[in-house]
């Protein structure tokens, strides 16, 4: 399956698109409190950053409206955080929320979205694929996932040598490709794609004109937290080597 290689180049905005496999289960949820606007539901958190989140309902209908106040708890693997914000946009079953900018809340969100917590919630999908009755795409060797907070994809050539890897942490993105080297960027958006064989997600990234050292240091820190529970030690060392500039 070579669709992960697809990209769209825009010389002005430097936007590129990537298609990745999409995990069918989400353990990151948001339970909104009932308010005068009656937006009380349990949502999946489809996307999140330090400033906001995108929510979705798999079943049922919500009664949220733009500019509504929304508050409640984000739950993830035994961890929880109380948040409040305002609804910025609505698209069918999806809801975009901007967090309140109170200092205490912003600090709590940063603590909740820490690398330490992401590593706690990280799963090696390539080791558990039989548990979820799903097959990895062709040439995808390793796939680590922490419910939309962090994902690592490592692809290989047909001869078994690594061809590229990609890491997405919140909106931050880095990619190494054999023969090309490193690229950094940030995610502008993503959408789900339904195919006959499996579920996929299409990401749009705005690529940095120069390598962003802050992003490289961020992903280096992430690899320093990995161990053989997630990847073989030689693969971790390979990632760390390629992240050196």
Steps between C-alpha positions, in 0.01 A plus 500: 500500500675814377232757578697622802747644250240729346562870542370821355754778457409864520798725435337793679369339820735199493210272586535125465251223565561158646267204538543282807312199633237596755451302819130408538478551878533817705556495876529878535152634580331817619186500717337839494297632791141600445469876459228738397602430139438122545820374338540208740636192325794261506724581203810346351793741499613476137770765522647708782764765559597736780237750377201291395353170392278341234217281623283247319196287573489151353130463566220738583471874460630787709326833557815713511502839333783730399623731779342276767690459824601138549661342804564152629770237542746345260560135596792290384624170643415585860613862469261792484501877472222755542484749213277777375489693178282623217374329186668658198349294217265210429516262204230231512595277796832679560551790740803730527574635848741777603620467859457782750831689526512510880858446614419220745302310236772540238760365746275202581456424130877508442550262792230267367653504150853438627740257333496295821123445472525426128757228564272352769221477244716391206408170336702291256231430242734275298514264801127506576352496151344158554324629813324764294428284193684735267785463256785745463540663158761346275855613584400656835736327742434682829209713620486664843189691602376699799139582403563794270752666732803323355551266205816348357506319164807313373488368143739266320610423146413162355855385582436571870708819531320799650360740240353775718356588836248759610415630846200715589476650849192720533546739205877445470632284214833355396591266216815327388514341156778287355690709247325822603574552869302685765201732462306678773159665497168529676157354438237729353220245506394143440200313372388139511491289183294183472640238263386144424802349677567722802452839658744778417562860595622774268719761669590838354833638621663837450870421465770721649731667249788431739526209742341599830754415770234527772295226333809284450585535870140418592499175302849412621366530855213268406739235362706528819190384693449191282614155605480141377137480611427711192783443252819293474799687638674516162189666348495760778868569433423531128236768573735687731779491242279639223374780727852632551589807296 
